Amino acid sequence: MKGDPSQYDIIDETLDLFRANSLFRNFEIKGPADRTLIILILYVSDCLSKLGSQRSSPSQIEAGKLLNTLSVDTFAIPGDANFPLNAHYAAPASRADAGALLLNFLSYKLCLNSGN
């Protein structure tokens, strides 16, 4: 998912606005981009939780390994019983749509981890 690095994208927006958006109690969902942003904010929160749960602060290399493992771990998508926001997301219409959604989320997660 390499794009033009000079273009502001959803990854940049997630990182730039993480703190402000994660503090909102309510978030008006206006479309698919907002839904993607919410999922990415949840993922960044998971990353910070993973790093914060270590007994001591991990080195940059250790942190990279932890986050790379987290990015490829199985994760819930809309429609799964353990997806935290099922009330706000429609389940994929087909198995193919679910696969495409998983690939997109994996791609986003890997971009966030690599800083690209």
Secondary structure, DSSP 4 states (H G I P E B T S, - for coil): ----TTS--HHHHHHHHHHHHHT-S-----SHHHHHHHHHHHHHHHHHHHHHTSSSPPPHHHHHHHHHHHHHS----TTSTT-TTGGGSPPPSSHHHHHHHHHHHHHHHHHHHHT-
